[in-house]
């Protein structure tokens, strides 16, 4: 396992994992695993190093990341409620 593979996987997951409904997560996991492997090869990182960094199961690592992203997204408000008065002018 290399530090480069660990840095790659951490950064890759941060860029690609987004919160989504539970019914979409498994299909998205398979899609993301394929994309991650492709990107790792393109970056010159050995796939065995990616497997090692992922604890031997890249699909499980990505699925766990998707499952973690969902509650965090649910807990974070998108924007505070702001009341703004609207002024109108008469002609």
N, C-alpha and C positions, 0 to 999 in steps of 0.2 A: 504494500500500500504506500502511496506517495502523498506527500503534503499537497502536491499539485492537484491530484485527483480529489482530495478532500475539499480544497478551495474551489475547484471546478464545480463539484456537486452542490456545495452550499450556495454558491452564486447562481447556479443554474436553477435550483429549486426556488430561490428567492425571486427570480425573474419570471418563472413559468407557473408556479402554483398559485391559484386563486380560489377563493371560496366559491362553492357551487352547491346546488341541491344534492342530497344523498343519492338520488336515482341516477345522476350523471357521473358520479365519482369513479366507478369501476371502469367505464369506457374511457374516461379522461385519463385514468391511471395508465392504461395500456398505451394510449396515444402518446402520453408524456414519456413513458419509458422508452418507446421507440425513438422519439425525438432526442431524448437525452443520450442514448447510445450513439445515435448518428452524430450529434454535436461533439461528443467526447472523441469519437474517431477523427472527426474533422480537426479537433484541437490537438491531436496526437497523443491522446491519453489512452492507455491500455484498458480495455473493457474489464479485465480481471481486477484492476485497481479500482474501478468504479464499483464493481460488485463487492469488493472488500470494504470500501468506505461505506457502502450501503448496508453492511452487516450481512452480506450474502444474498440479499433479496431486494433488488432495486424496485420491483413493483410494490412490495410491502412498504418500503421507505417512502415512495411517492404517495401511496394511499394514506399512510399515516400523516404525511404532510398536508394532504387535502382535507383529511378529517380534522386536523388541528386548525387549519385556516378557517373553517366554517364557524366554530364558536367565537373565535376572535373577531370575525367580521360582524357577527350578530351583536357582540357587546360594544363595538365601536360605533358611535353615532356618526352619520355622514356629515352633518352640519348642525350647528346650534340653531334653535328657533330664534329668529330675530324679528322684532316688530319694527316696522318702518312706516312712519306716517306718510301719506300720499297727499301732496298739495295739488289743488286744482285752481286754475285761474279762470275767471269769467271774462269773456270778450266784450 
